[in-house]
Amino acid sequence: MAEDENNSQAASTAADGADQPEGPQFALQRLYLKDSSFESPRSPQAFQGQWNPKINFDIKTRSNKIQDDIYEVVLVLTAEAQLEEQAAFLVEVHQAGLFLCKDFDDAQLEQLLATVCPNILFPYARESIDSFVVKGSFPALMLSPINFEALYAQQKQTQAQQANEEGASDTEPPASETVQ
């Protein structure tokens, strides 16, 4: 009888611990296409010549806190194909997601939102861009994978260099500073 009580008490304790995991928590809550556009300003002339475009590609990310521990991350991919210095097509996709990010320190949270979340969003944005381009009657545009960790490290290095340069050029401290 005592053995049964101990087993049920141990099972109860294990169940309580399973409800509240310890340490940082990260989870994808929702993926969605926030905005998209496709323009083909030179159609149908763009289809008449030889297809040898210059492709310009731009990537941006932004994040904002929606509520406690829930963040929206938006990955913005823009691709433009130019023929003879004129746009053959321009496609832009804003792929977004809601992410639970709980119990991370500020530096970890910043890195998580700038690297892990865009890595999750990128395949969906890449597929959307390819789909728009093909539906516009252009050859498929399959974007190469992006190393968001390297981009983040590069951004941090650039910020550190700029801070060092600003610190070296300042001879007097500013009269007042606004901290937000």
N, C-alpha and C positions, 0 to 999 in steps of 0.2 A: 504494500500500500504506500509506504513512504517513497519507494522507488517511482511509482506512478506520479506522485506529487512533484518529485524532483524533475522528472521528465517533462511534465506539463509546464512547470515553472521555467525550465530551460527553453522550451519551445516558445513560451510567451516572451521571454527576454530576447530571443533571436528574432522573433517577429517584430518586436518594438524597434530593434536596431535596424532592421531592413527598411522600416518606414522612414528613418532619418539617417541617410548616409553621412558619414563624416568627411570633411575636407571640401575642396572646391567642386562645384557641379557645373557641367556644361551640357546643354541639350538643344537640338534644333526643334523649334516649336512649329514653324510654318515657312514654306517657300512660296514666293509669288512673283509674278511679273508686274512690276510697278508702273513701267512706262516703256513704250517702244515706238520707233518710227522707221520708216523706209522711204527714201526718196530716190527717184530715178529721173533727174531733170533732163537728160539728153536722150531719153527713149523717144522714138525707136532708132535714132541715128547711132546710138552707142552699140547697137547690134550689127551694124553694117560693116564696120572695119575689122581689122585684126585685133583680137583680145589680148593685149599685153599691157595691163594697167599698172600704175604705181599705186600701191596700197598704203594708206596712212592709217595707223592704229593708235588709239588713245584709251587709257584705262584710268579710272578713278574709283575710289571707295569713300564712303562716308558712313558714319554710324551715329546713332543718337539713342539716348535712354528713353524707353517708352513708359516704363513703370519700374518698380523695384525689381532688380535683377533681370529684366527683360530689355533687350537691345534690338533695334532694327539696324541691319547692315545692308547697304545698297551698293552693289557693284555696277558701275556704269562703263559699258564697253561701246566704243564708237569706231566704226571702220568706214573709210572712204576710198573708193576706187577712182583714180583719175586717168583719163585718156586725153592726151594732148593738152595737159594743164586745165582740163575741165572735168567736173565731177560726172562720172558715169552713174555712180550710186553712192548714197550715204545711208548708213544704217546705225541706229543707236538703240541699245537695250539697257534698261535699268532693272536688273535682277535683284530681288530683295529677299530677306529672310528675317524671321524673328528668332532670337536665340536667348536661352536662359543661361546666364553667366553669374553664378552665385559663389561668394566667398573667395574671390580672386583679389589680390592686391592691385593697386592702380597700374603698375608696370605690366603685370601679367594680363590684366584686362585689356590694356591698350594693345599689346601684342596679339592677344587672342582675336580681338575685333579686326585687326589689320592683316592677319595672316590666315588663321584657321577658318574664319567665317567666309572670306572671299574664296578660299580653296574649295569650300563646299558649294558656293554659288556659281563658280566659273563654268563648270560643265553645262549647267542649264542655260547660262547666258550665251555660251559658245554655240549651243544647239539652236537657240533662237535666232542668232545672227545668221547662221548657215541656212536655216529655213527661210528667212526673209529674202536672202540673196537668191536662193534657188527659185523661190516663188516669183521673184522679179525677173526671171528668165536669164540670170547670169550664172556662170560656172560656180560650183560650190566653193565656199570660203571657210575652210576648216582651220580655225586659229590654233596655233601651237599652245601647249600648256604654259602656264605662267608660274614662276617661282615667287610667290608672295613673301616668303621668308627673306629672300635675297632683296626684294624691293624694300621691305621694311628695314632691313639692316642698312641698306644704302641711304634711305631717308633719314634714319637716326644718325648716321655718320655725317651727312650733309648738315643736319641741324647742329650737331656738335661743332663742326668746323665753322659754321656761321656764328655760333655763340662765342667761340674762341676769337674769331676775327672782330666781332663787336666788342668783346671785352678788352682786346688789345688796343682798339682805336679809341675807347672811352678814356679821357684823361680826368674827367670829373664825374662823380656820381650824379644821376639826374636829381633835380630839385624835388620831385615827388614821383611816386610810382603808384599806379592803380593795380591792385591785385583783385582778380576775379575768381 
